[in-house]
Amino acid sequence: MMMFASKKRSLLKTISWRTIASLDTLLLTWLVTGSITAGLTVSGLEILTKMILYYFHERAWIRNKYGIDKNVKKVIEKN
C-alpha cells in the first residue's frame, strides 16, 4: 500500500507539534501552580508519552481513507 506521507514527515510533525504543546503545558502548569519546577516536571514527562501516541495516531489516520477525496483514493488504491 502506498502512503502519501512518509514516516519521516510524520516523525518531524510529531516533534514540531510536541515542542509547541509541551511549551504550552509548561506555561499553563507554571501559571496554575506558581512553580516552574512543577511545570518542567509535567511537561518533561508528557513529551515522550505524547510523542509516541501522536506518531501512531498520525500513522493510523494515514491508513484510514475516511474524508479523502475520491480521486485521491483512486490514486492511492492503484499503487
C-alpha positions as CSV (number, residue, x, y, z in Angstrom):
1,M,0.0,0.0,0.0
2,M,1.4,3.4,-1.0
3,M,1.4,6.1,1.7
4,F,1.0,9.7,0.7
5,A,3.1,10.9,3.7
6,S,6.4,9.4,4.6
7,K,7.3,8.1,8.1
8,K,10.0,10.8,8.3
9,R,7.3,13.5,7.6
10,S,5.1,12.0,10.4
11,L,8.1,12.0,12.8
12,L,9.0,15.6,12.0
13,K,5.4,16.7,12.5
14,T,5.3,14.8,15.8
15,I,8.5,16.5,17.1
16,S,7.4,20.0,16.0
17,W,3.9,19.6,17.5
18,R,5.3,18.2,20.8
19,T,7.6,21.2,21.1
20,I,4.7,23.6,20.8
21,A,2.4,21.6,23.0
22,S,5.0,20.9,25.7
23,L,5.8,24.6,26.0
24,D,2.1,25.3,26.4
25,T,1.9,22.6,29.2
26,L,4.9,24.1,30.8
27,L,3.5,27.6,30.9
28,L,0.0,26.5,32.0
29,T,1.3,24.3,34.8
30,W,3.6,27.1,35.9
31,L,0.8,29.7,35.9
32,V,-1.6,27.4,37.7
33,T,0.8,26.1,40.4
34,G,3.2,29.0,40.5
35,S,6.0,26.5,40.4
36,I,8.4,26.4,37.4
37,T,9.7,23.0,38.8
38,A,6.2,21.6,38.5
39,G,5.9,23.0,35.0
40,L,9.2,21.4,33.9
41,T,8.3,18.1,35.6
42,V,4.9,17.8,34.0
43,S,6.0,19.0,30.5
44,G,9.1,16.8,30.7
45,L,7.1,13.7,31.5
46,E,4.5,14.3,28.8
47,I,7.0,14.9,26.0
48,L,7.9,11.3,25.4
49,T,4.5,9.7,26.0
50,K,2.6,12.1,23.8
51,M,5.1,12.0,21.0
52,I,4.7,8.2,20.8
53,L,0.9,8.4,21.0
54,Y,0.8,11.1,18.3
55,Y,3.1,9.3,15.9
56,F,0.9,6.1,16.0
57,H,-2.2,8.2,15.8
58,E,-0.9,10.0,12.7
59,R,0.1,6.7,11.0
60,A,-3.3,5.2,11.7
61,W,-5.0,8.2,10.1
62,I,-2.8,7.9,7.0
63,R,-4.1,4.3,6.6
64,N,-7.7,5.4,7.1
65,K,-9.2,6.7,3.9
66,Y,-12.2,8.5,5.6
67,G,-12.6,12.0,4.3
68,I,-10.1,11.7,1.5
69,D,-11.3,12.9,-1.9
70,K,-12.4,10.1,-4.2
71,N,-9.8,11.0,-6.8
72,V,-7.0,10.7,-4.3
73,K,-8.4,7.4,-3.1
74,K,-8.2,6.1,-6.7
75,V,-4.5,7.1,-7.0
76,I,-3.7,5.5,-3.6
77,E,-5.5,2.3,-4.4
78,K,-3.7,1.9,-7.8
79,N,-0.4,1.8,-6.0
